[in-house]
Amino acid sequence: MEGTLLDASSSNMEIVDFRRLKTWHQISARDTADNQSIAGQTKSFEQSPFPHNAEINKKVALWAGDITALNCDAIVNTTNESFSDRDSLSQRILNKGGPQLRHYIKTNLRGCRTGDAKITKGYSLPSRYVIHTVGPKYNQKYHTAAESALFSCYAKVFQLMREYKINSLGLCAINSPRRGYPPHEGAHMALRVVRRFLEKYGANIDLIIFVVEDSDIGIYELLMPLYFPRSANEEEYAKYYLPKDIGGKDGEPVLPERQIRIADNPVNAHRQLDESVDLSSGLDASVIVGKSSFAKMHGDIDKRWRSPHGVQRTSSDPVSSELQRRTHYERLLRRAKMEDLSEIAALRCLYVTGEDRFGRPVIVFIGKRLVLSEIDLEKALLYFIVTLDRIVQEEYSVIYFHTLTDNRNHPSLNYIRYVFDVLEYKYKKNLRAFYIVHPTFWTRIVTWWFATFTAPSIKNKIFCLGGVEYLSNLIPLEQLQVPSFIMDYDFKASESLAAIFLRFSLFFL
């Protein structure tokens, strides 16, 4: 990540002083607003709602690191209502805060409502305070309510900042993946609310650090220039790629059709961020996700994989291409949640079963059960996405059984390229190992070619295994639910190999 991390010498320190982090204005702006990147696009705004402001850019930083190591006034902990969230980040904060932090939470806080925030001392943490907030559980049907609750989390965090005169804040992504909130939409919310807060109260703030996990680096690098442009070029670029829905004067959600601000009480819609706001109510409200101009920014690309040339990019600009890919994935995920995929599920060609010896979930794919002439490949992709989207938030392994497959079971390379291109970065990053069991010689050649020229990021994670027994060191075989035809083939193949070895040995006796 260019320029957003500490130097190697300082990133290895146990405690990281926020003053040593590079601020956003110190990171070189990319030349994004060229003719190629905006060709064919329509401006969302004639005047940028987030103009270039060097002073504001000095008060934000993007950092991929351990929030518990930050030496700043306060850090944010995104948790659940009972402070028992099993999310690794929340657990790390509580563990490093020590028994005093846990005891105080148990005896004094006794829970926190969705959309609310509560503050404690940092105790054993380098930070003076910890602000605990509860993000919403996401349900597409109640998108409006979830968006409202997420804004309320940020509003309450900033309210506590002002009350306790907190000048430096380590801000994690409150939209917890464990609660299903789309990370892309959550990042838009975080960035615009922080920008509006700094426009009003930035004079009293030293630094707000967006502390992101590895899976969110790409999202924030992509979107930060839209809300915090560092040059005239980035400001111009933002006019094309900002969503039309940029919220109200505090960044709060707005229903564009009626220009109604979403608040706990319409009478109090004029409240500022320094006042108490509770936006977690109204769960019967809903809007259709994906109707914004941002979601419609690109044409229908759901069917591009059918092209004999594979997926076609509309722009060679990496930022524009990344926007296209993320938008496409999110649209497919929304479709997958709405469509009937029971026919694909009944094939049992893809399923999650057990954990490996490192506690990582294992995904099994049975190649023989995927008969291309009998299924809709587009629905197969939707089932793949909806099954694995949450699994791949953390590290995982894949076992692919190539056993007894033939041409009827082998998708084209164009389709495989398309699927790989569609998948979000988290799929590639969190993949620990991809095991191919019973590969043929041709499979090994094709796999090497694909991994070398199309997917070099996972090349060193692919392993070809000659038999099921080689998996025993990875996962207990009883957990795999391996079909009997695979075990029969494996047994016969082992017998044949043993017979060949025996004849070979007798030849030399």
C-alpha positions in Angstrom: 0.0 0.0 0.0 1.8 3.0 -1.3 2.9 5.3 1.5 0.1 4.5 4.0 2.2 2.3 6.2 4.9 3.1 8.6 8.5 2.4 7.6 9.6 -1.1 8.3 11.7 -0.1 11.3 8.8 1.6 13.0 6.1 -0.8 12.0 7.8 -3.5 14.0 7.6 -1.5 17.2 5.3 -2.9 19.9 3.8 0.6 20.5 3.1 2.9 17.6 2.9 6.6 18.3 0.2 8.2 16.1 2.5 11.2 15.4 4.8 8.9 13.4 2.1 7.9 11.0 2.1 9.6 7.6 -1.0 11.8 7.2 -3.1 11.7 4.1 -1.6 14.9 2.7 1.9 13.4 2.8 0.9 10.6 0.5 1.4 11.5 -3.2 -1.8 12.0 -5.1 -2.4 9.7 -8.0 -3.0 11.3 -11.4 -6.5 9.7 -11.7 -8.4 12.4 -13.6 -7.1 11.7 -17.1 -9.1 11.4 -20.2 -8.9 7.6 -20.1 -10.2 7.1 -16.6 -13.3 9.4 -17.1 -14.0 8.6 -20.7 -17.7 7.8 -21.2 -18.6 8.7 -17.6 -21.2 11.2 -16.6 -20.5 13.7 -13.8 -22.4 13.1 -10.6 -21.6 16.7 -9.4 -20.6 19.9 -11.2 -19.0 21.2 -8.0 -17.3 18.8 -5.7 -19.2 18.3 -2.4 -15.8 17.4 -0.9 -13.3 20.0 -2.3 -9.6 19.7 -1.9 -8.6 20.9 1.6 -5.0 20.6 2.7 -5.7 21.3 6.3 -8.3 18.5 6.6 -6.0 16.1 4.8 -3.4 16.7 7.5 -5.9 15.4 10.1 -6.6 12.0 8.6 -4.4 9.0 8.0 -4.8 5.5 6.5 -3.0 2.8 8.3 -3.0 -1.0 8.0 -1.8 -2.2 11.4 -2.8 -3.4 14.9 -5.1 -0.9 16.5 -4.2 -2.2 19.9 -0.6 -0.9 19.4 -1.7 2.7 18.7 -0.5 5.2 21.3 -3.3 7.8 20.8 -6.1 9.3 22.9 -8.7 6.7 22.0 -9.3 3.7 19.8 -12.7 2.3 18.7 -13.9 -1.2 19.4 -16.7 -2.6 17.3 -18.5 -5.2 19.3 -22.0 -6.7 20.0 -24.6 -5.7 22.5 -23.1 -7.9 25.3 -19.4 -7.1 24.5 -18.9 -10.8 23.7 -18.3 -10.5 20.0 -15.9 -13.3 18.8 -14.5 -11.0 16.1 -10.7 -11.2 16.3 -10.2 -7.4 16.5 -12.7 -7.0 19.4 -11.2 -10.0 21.2 -7.7 -8.5 20.7 -8.7 -5.2 22.2 -10.3 -6.8 25.3 -7.3 -9.2 25.8 -4.7 -6.5 25.6 -6.8 -4.1 27.7 -6.3 -6.7 30.5 -8.6 -8.0 33.2 -9.4 -4.5 34.5 -11.0 -3.6 31.2 -13.0 -6.8 31.2 -14.1 -6.3 34.8 -15.2 -2.7 34.2 -17.2 -3.7 31.2 -18.9 -6.6 33.1 -19.7 -4.6 36.2 -20.4 -1.1 34.9 -21.4 -1.1 31.2 -23.7 -4.2 31.1 -24.4 -4.0 27.5 -24.7 -1.4 24.7 -27.5 -0.9 22.2 -27.0 -1.2 18.4 -26.1 2.3 17.1 -24.9 3.5 20.6 -21.4 3.9 22.0 -19.8 3.8 25.4 -16.4 4.8 26.7 -13.9 3.1 29.1 -10.4 3.7 30.0 -7.7 1.9 28.0 -6.1 0.3 31.0 -3.2 -1.9 29.7 -3.6 -0.5 26.2 -1.4 2.3 24.9 -4.5 4.4 24.2 -6.0 6.4 27.0 -9.6 5.4 26.2 -11.6 2.8 24.3 -14.9 3.7 22.7 -17.1 0.7 22.3 -19.8 0.8 19.7 -22.3 -1.8 18.3 -22.7 -1.8 14.5 -25.9 -3.2 12.9 -26.6 -6.6 11.7 -27.2 -6.2 8.0 -30.3 -7.4 6.2 -30.8 -6.3 2.6 -34.5 -6.0 3.2 -33.8 -3.4 6.0 -31.0 -1.6 4.4 -32.3 1.8 5.5 -32.4 0.9 9.1 -28.9 -0.7 9.0 -27.5 2.4 7.3 -29.1 4.6 10.0 -27.7 2.6 12.8 -24.2 2.6 11.3 -24.3 6.4 11.0 -25.5 6.5 14.6 -22.4 4.6 15.7 -20.1 7.2 14.1 -22.2 10.1 15.5 -22.0 8.7 19.0 -18.2 8.0 18.7 -17.6 11.7 17.7 -20.0 12.9 20.4 -17.8 11.1 23.0 -14.7 12.5 21.3 -15.9 16.0 21.9 -17.2 15.3 25.5 -13.9 13.8 26.6 -11.8 16.2 24.6 -10.2 13.4 22.6 -7.9 14.8 19.9 -6.5 11.6 18.3 -8.6 8.6 17.4 -7.8 5.2 16.0 -11.0 4.4 14.0 -11.6 0.8 12.9 -14.3 -0.1 10.3 -17.4 -0.3 12.5 -19.3 -2.2 9.8 -18.2 -5.6 11.1 -17.9 -8.3 8.5 -19.3 -10.8 11.0 -22.6 -8.8 10.9 -22.8 -8.9 7.2 -22.6 -5.2 6.4 -21.2 -4.6 2.8 -17.7 -3.3 3.4 -17.8 -1.1 0.3 -20.9 0.8 1.5 -19.6 0.9 5.1 -16.4 2.6 3.9 -18.4 5.2 2.0 -20.3 6.0 5.2 -17.1 6.2 7.4 -15.3 8.4 5.0 -18.0 10.9 4.4 -19.0 11.2 8.1 -15.4 11.8 9.1 -15.0 14.4 6.4 -18.1 16.3 7.6 -17.0 16.0 11.2 -13.5 17.5 10.4 -15.1 20.3 8.4 -16.9 21.4 11.6 -14.6 20.5 14.4 -11.2 19.8 12.8 -9.6 22.8 14.5 -9.6 20.8 17.8 -8.6 17.5 16.3 -5.0 16.3 15.8 -5.6 13.1 13.8 -8.2 10.5 13.0 -6.6 7.3 11.8 -8.6 4.9 9.6 -7.1 1.6 10.9 -8.0 -1.1 8.4 -7.6 -4.8 8.2 -5.8 -6.3 5.2 -9.1 -7.1 3.5 -10.2 -3.4 3.6 -6.9 -1.8 2.4 -8.0 -1.8 -1.3 -11.4 -0.4 -0.5 -10.1 2.6 1.5 -7.2 3.3 -0.9 -9.8 3.4 -3.7 -12.4 5.6 -2.0 -10.4 8.0 0.2 -9.4 10.3 -2.8 -13.1 10.8 -3.4 -13.7 12.3 0.0 -10.2 13.7 0.7 -8.9 14.8 -2.6 -5.2 15.8 -2.5 -5.1 17.7 -5.8 -7.2 19.4 -8.4 -7.0 16.2 -10.5 -8.4 14.0 -7.7 -11.1 16.5 -7.0 -12.1 16.5 -10.6 -12.0 12.7 -10.6 -14.3 12.6 -7.6 -17.0 14.5 -9.5 -17.4 11.5 -11.7 -17.1 8.6 -9.2 -18.7 9.9 -6.0 -22.1 8.4 -5.5 -25.0 10.9 -5.7 -26.1 9.8 -2.3 -23.5 11.6 -0.1 -25.8 12.0 2.9 -26.8 15.2 4.7 -24.8 17.9 6.3 -23.3 15.5 8.8 -23.0 12.6 6.3 -26.2 11.1 7.7 -28.3 8.9 5.3 -30.9 10.6 3.1 -33.7 9.2 1.0 -33.1 11.1 -2.2 -36.6 10.5 -3.5 -38.2 12.5 -0.7 -35.1 14.4 0.6 -35.9 13.1 4.1 -33.1 12.7 6.6 -33.2 9.5 8.5 -33.3 10.3 12.2 -34.7 8.9 15.3 -37.4 11.6 15.3 -38.2 14.0 12.4 -38.6 16.8 14.9 -35.0 16.5 15.9 -33.6 16.2 12.3 -31.6 19.4 12.8 -29.4 17.9 15.5 -25.6 18.2 15.1 -23.0 15.5 15.7 -22.4 17.0 19.2 -25.9 16.2 20.3 -27.3 12.8 21.3 -28.7 10.8 18.3 -30.3 7.4 18.3 -30.9 6.1 14.8 -31.2 2.4 15.5 -35.0 2.3 15.4 -37.4 2.0 12.5 -36.5 -1.5 11.4 -39.7 -1.7 9.2 -38.2 0.8 6.8 -36.5 -0.4 3.6 -35.0 0.8 0.4 -33.7 -1.1 -2.6 -29.9 -1.4 -2.3 -28.1 -0.7 -5.6 -30.4 1.9 -7.0 -27.9 4.8 -6.6 -26.1 6.3 -9.6 -22.9 4.9 -8.2 -24.3 1.3 -8.4 -25.4 2.1 -12.0 -22.2 3.7 -13.0 -21.2 0.8 -15.3 -23.3 -1.2 -17.7 -24.6 -4.7 -17.2 -21.5 -6.9 -17.0 -23.1 -10.0 -15.6 -22.9 -11.7 -18.9 -19.5 -10.7 -20.1 -17.9 -14.1 -19.2 -19.7 -15.5 -22.2 -17.5 -13.5 -24.5 -14.9 -15.7 -26.2 -12.3 -13.1 -25.0 -13.2 -13.4 -21.4 -13.9 -10.4 -19.2 -13.5 -7.1 -20.9 -12.4 -4.0 -19.0 -13.9 -0.7 -20.1 -10.8 1.1 -18.9 -7.2 0.3 -18.3 -7.1 2.7 -15.4 -6.6 0.6 -12.3 -8.9 2.7 -10.0 -11.7 2.6 -12.6 -11.2 -1.1 -13.2 -11.3 -1.8 -9.4 -14.5 0.1 -9.1 -16.0 -2.0 -11.8 -14.9 -5.3 -10.3 -16.2 -4.4 -6.8 -19.5 -3.1 -8.1 -19.9 -6.3 -10.2 -19.2 -8.6 -7.2 -21.6 -6.7 -4.9 -24.4 -6.9 -7.6 -23.8 -10.7 -7.9 -23.9 -11.1 -4.2 -27.2 -9.3 -3.9 -28.6 -11.4 -6.8 -27.4 -14.6 -5.1 -29.3 -13.8 -1.9 -32.5 -13.3 -3.9 -32.4 -16.2 -6.4 -33.5 -19.8 -5.8 -30.3 -21.8 -6.0 -31.6 -25.0 -4.4 -31.0 -26.9 -7.6 -27.3 -26.1 -7.5 -27.1 -26.8 -3.7 -28.7 -30.2 -4.3 -25.7 -31.3 -6.4 -23.4 -31.2 -3.4 -20.5 -30.3 -5.5 -19.4 -27.5 -3.2 -19.7 -27.4 0.6 -18.0 -26.3 3.8 -16.9 -29.1 6.1 -14.9 -29.1 9.3 -11.7 -27.2 10.2 -8.1 -28.0 9.5 -5.5 -28.4 12.2 -5.0 -24.6 12.4 -8.7 -24.0 13.0 -9.4 -22.7 9.5 -12.6 -23.7 7.7 -12.2 -26.2 4.8 -14.1 -25.9 1.6 -14.6 -29.0 -0.5 -15.3 -29.1 -4.3 -16.3 -32.3 -6.0 -15.5 -31.9 -9.7 -17.3 -35.0 -10.9 -20.7 -33.6 -9.7 -20.4 -30.5 -11.8 -21.9 -31.6 -15.2 -21.7 -28.5 -17.3 -24.4 -29.5 -19.8 -26.9 -29.9 -16.9 -26.5 -26.7 -14.9 -26.6 -22.9 -15.4 -23.0 -21.7 -14.9 -24.2 -18.3 -13.9 -26.3 -19.8 -11.1 -23.3 -21.9 -10.1 -21.3 -18.8 -9.7 -24.0 -17.1 -7.6 -24.1 -20.2 -5.3 -20.4 -20.1 -5.0 -20.4 -16.5 -3.9 -23.3 -16.7 -1.5 -21.9 -19.8 0.1 -18.4 -18.5 0.6 -18.7 -14.8 1.0 -18.6 -14.8 4.8 -16.3 -17.9 5.1 -13.5 -16.1 3.2 -13.5 -13.1 5.6 -10.9 -15.1 7.5 -8.3 -17.7 6.5 -9.5 -20.8 4.8 -8.4 -23.8 2.7 -9.9 -25.5 -0.4 -9.7 -29.2 -1.4 -10.7 -29.9 -5.0 -11.3 -33.6 -5.9 -10.5 -34.0 -9.6 -11.3 -37.7 -9.3 -12.8 -39.4 -12.4 -13.6 -36.1 -14.1 -13.8 -35.7 -17.9 -14.6 -33.0 -20.4 -18.2 -32.8 -19.2 -16.9 -31.5 -15.8 -14.2 -29.0 -16.9 -15.3 -25.4 -17.3 -13.6 -23.3 -20.0 -10.5 -21.3 -19.1 -12.5 -18.1 -20.1 -15.1 -19.0 -17.4 -12.4 -19.7 -14.8 -10.7 -16.4 -15.6 -14.0 -14.6 -15.3 -14.7 -16.2 -11.9 -11.2 -15.4 -10.6 -11.5 -11.8 -11.8 -14.9 -11.3 -10.2 -13.9 -12.5 -6.8 -13.0 -9.9 -4.2 -9.5 -9.5 -2.9 -10.4 -11.3 0.4 -10.7 -14.6 -1.6 -7.1 -14.4 -2.7 -5.6 -12.9 0.4 -7.2 -15.3 2.9 -6.7 -18.5 0.9 -4.0 -20.4 2.8 -3.9 -23.5 0.5 -5.6 -25.0 -2.5 -5.2 -28.8 -2.7 -5.9 -30.7 -5.9 -6.5 -34.4 -5.2 -6.0 -37.0 -8.0 -4.8 -34.5 -10.7 -4.0 -35.7 -14.2 -0.8 -34.7 -16.0 -2.8 -32.3 -18.1 -4.4 -30.8 -15.0 -1.0 -30.1 -13.6 0.1 -28.3 -16.8 -3.1 -26.2 -17.0 -2.9 -25.3 -13.3 0.7 -24.2 -13.7 -0.1 -22.1 -16.7 -3.1 -20.5 -15.0 -1.3 -19.8 -11.8 1.7 -18.4 -13.5 0.1 -16.1 -16.0 -3.4 -15.3 -14.6 -3.2 -15.8 -10.8 0.4 -15.4 -9.6 -0.8 -14.2 -6.2 -2.0 -17.8 -5.4 0.7 -19.8 -7.3 2.6 -20.8 -4.1 -0.7 -21.8 -2.4 -1.6 -24.6 -4.9 -0.6 -28.2 -4.1 -1.3 -31.4 -6.1 -1.8 -34.5 -4.1 -1.8 -38.1 -5.4 -4.3 -39.5 -2.9 -6.7 -38.8 -0.1 -4.3 -40.1 2.6 -2.1 -37.0 2.1 -4.9 -34.9 3.5 -4.7 -36.7 6.9 -2.1 -34.3 8.2 -4.3 -31.3 7.3 -7.7 -32.4 8.5 -9.3 -35.5 10.1 -10.6 -37.5 7.1 -14.0 -38.2 8.8 -14.7 -34.5 8.6 -14.3 -34.3 4.8 -17.5 -36.3 3.9 -15.7 -37.7 0.9 -18.1 -39.5 -1.5 -17.6 -43.3 -1.7 -16.6 -43.2 -5.4 -13.6 -41.1 -4.5 -12.5 -43.4 -1.7 -13.0 -46.5 -4.0 -10.9 -44.9 -6.7 -8.3 -43.9 -4.2 -8.1 -47.5 -2.8 -7.8 -49.0 -6.3 -5.2 -46.5 -7.3 -3.2 -47.3 -4.2 -3.5 -51.0 -4.9 -2.3 -50.5 -8.4 0.6 -48.4 -7.3 1.6 -51.1 -4.7 1.4 -53.8 -7.4 3.7 -51.8 -9.7 6.1 -51.3 -6.9 6.1 -55.0 -6.0 6.8 -56.0 -9.7 9.5 -53.4 -9.9 11.1 -54.8 -6.7 11.0 -58.4 -7.9 12.6 -57.4 -11.1 15.8 -56.5 -9.3 15.8 -59.5 -6.9 
